[in-house]
Amino acid sequence: MDLSFYKSSLSEEIRDEGRTEGRAEGIARGILLLLAQAGVDVPEEARERVMGCADLDILSRWLLRAPTATSVEDVFAVG
């Protein structure tokens, strides 16, 4: 059985993409958990925006804002 694919640059790229997606999903879930813990109402549209975001920098920014947010708009605020 030829296992060379598993050592190829393509397979490594696929694994890296999967890791990034997993990190993004984990951060997004963390944001939603923090907001729920704080009693912040998160409409479905906002939940989809958080869960659909794949940009780790944006998600990290939102994650830092989530613990002190009093509304979902606080998380998404620009600046």
Residue pairs with C-beta under 8 A, 6 or more apart in sequence:
5 11
20 54
20 56
21 54
23 56
24 53
24 54
24 55
24 56
24 59
25 51
27 56
27 59
27 60
27 63
28 50
28 51
28 53
28 59
29 51
30 63
30 66
31 50
31 59
31 62
31 63
31 66
31 75
32 42
32 47
32 50
32 51
34 63
34 66
34 67
34 69
35 42
35 66
35 69
35 72
35 75
36 42
38 66
38 67
38 69
38 70
40 69
40 70
40 71
40 72
41 71
41 72
42 50
42 72
43 72
46 72
46 76
49 76
50 59
50 62
50 75
53 59
53 62
62 75
62 76
65 74
65 75
65 77
66 75
68 74
69 75
